[in-house]
Amino acid sequence: NFMLTQPHSVSESPGKTVTISCTGSSGSIASNYVQWYQQRPGSAPTTVIYEDNQRPSGVPDRFSGSIDSSSNSASLTISGLKTEDEADYYCQSYDSSNHEVFGGGTKLTVL
Amino acid sequence: QLQLQESGPGLVKPSETLSLTCTVSGGSISSSDYYWAWIRQPPGKGLEWIGSIYYTGSTYYNPSLKSRVTISVDTSKNQFSLKLNSVTAADTAVYYCANKCTDPRIAVAGVHAFDIWGQGTMVTVSS
């Protein structure tokens, strides 16, 4: 089964840049779009990146997404970190059988 | 503005069936513009897709749960539902209903992202 692997946690200081990776277990991660969600405690997830690198309206351009086929990974980069960015982040994609897959999630600490 | 709201028992006994309903407002459950899904999150853990249903009635289930899951639509009530059989403590989670938009012209975040989520409902499996 197709799986997405994320680091359990990352931390960085305010104003810095952090990158969260999402590695596909099989096939090419570039074959299907990757989405990224932000989830704050007690709330439902919200989309911060869709279709690999697109931002929904209202999401700051400090958030960006990319795909690296050589490492079969997607990445979420957040620049100019703010304390309000502290949250859990999940990548999501799907397989050829219309099965959705979420990464295990990464806890971002801004300290 | 499309909104989703989960409802159902907060406590289910082991071996019984978990039943949840998601009520859709601000749009039609039978519209070809949407695709409906259930996603869960055990306490302190990550998101797990349970399954999805299209307006055509086609269903897709997580292979790890497929033998125990049924998702269906009730167009008369503008609702879709989840039934999970033979539950154990491992099924304790916050259950979310969510949707994807199939029309890129009206989608907020493309047609591959879960666009709208319910607030989630906590279900505990315990005797």
Interface residues (C-beta under 8 A of the other chain):
Chain A: N1 N32 Y33 Q35 Y37 Q39 A44 P45 T46 T47 Y50 E51 Q54 P56 S57 Y90 Q92 S93 Y94 S97 N98 H99 E100 V101 F102 G103 G104 G105
Chain B: A37 I39 K45 G46 L47 E48 W49 S52 Y60 N62 P63 Y96 A98 V108 A109 G110 H112 A113 F114 D115 W117 G118 Q119 G120
